[in-house]
Amino acid sequence: MCKTERAVVTVIGKDRVGIVANISSVLANHNVNILDISQTIMQDLFAMIMLVDISQSDADLSELRKELEKRAEELGVQVLIQHEDIFRFMHRV
């Protein structure tokens, strides 16, 4: 059994149709599994955070980052993907 390797994906931008579908499709194309997802819309601002399993991905984190950033630019949103360990270190209390 493979060990889970997790990353955190955050997306922020003006709400529009297709954000979740487009970001999810980039992940699915690289065999990245979405473990948990939360999204909200505050007035017209879309915010989403996903916990994903990258252990079976055919792309490394930097490749995923490049593809997600390209798709985000097309959508007019900002996206960030960080390894879970980095995310936890940066957001510790």
N, C-alpha and C positions, 0 to 999 in steps of 0.2 A: 504494500500500500504506500502511495506517495505521500510525502509530508506536504502539508498545505503551506504555500508561500503567499502571503497576502500583501495587497497594496490598497491605498486609498485614492479614489478618483473624486475630485471636486469640480463642479461645473457651475459657473455663475454668468448670468447675462440677461438681456431683455428676453422676456418670454416670447416664444414662437412655436409653431407646430414643428414637430420632428426632432427636437433636441434629444429626448430620451432614446428614440429609435436610432438616430444617427450615431450617438456615442456608444450605445449598446452594440450596434452592428460592427463597429471597429473592434470592440472587445471580442465579440463572437467570432469574427473572422480569424482571430489569433488564438482561439480556444481558451479564452479567459472567461471564467465563470463568475457571475455576479452572486455574491453570498448574501448581501444585504444592500438595500437601497432606501434612501429617504430623499424626498423632494418637497419643495414648498414654493409657492408663488406669493411674494409680498408686493402687492399692487401689481406692477408689471415686471418685477424682477424675479427671475427664475433662479433657484438655488437647489443643487442636488449634490449629495455625497453618496458614494458607493464603496462598499468593501468588496474587493474582488480577489479571487484566487488566481495567481499567475503561475502556479507550479507546472501546469501543463501547456503553457503558452509556447508557441513556435517563434515568438519574438522576445527579445530582452526588453528591459524596462525603458531603455533609451529609444529603441525602435517604436515601442508602444507610445511613448511620449510624443515623438515626432508625428506619428499618424493621428493621434488624438488632437494635437495642436493644429494640424492641417485641417482636420474636420471642424474644429472649433472656430477657426478663422472663417471657414465657409458659412458657418452658422451665426457668426457674430457674437460668440460667447468666449469666455476664458475657461480653460481646462488645466488642471494640474493633476499629475499622478505621482505618488510618492510611495516608496516601500513602507510597509506598516511600521517597521522599526524607526525609520526616520520621522514619520508622522508622530509617533508616540513620543519620541525624544523632543521634538520641537514643541509639542503641546502638553508637556508634563507640568504639573502644578507644584 
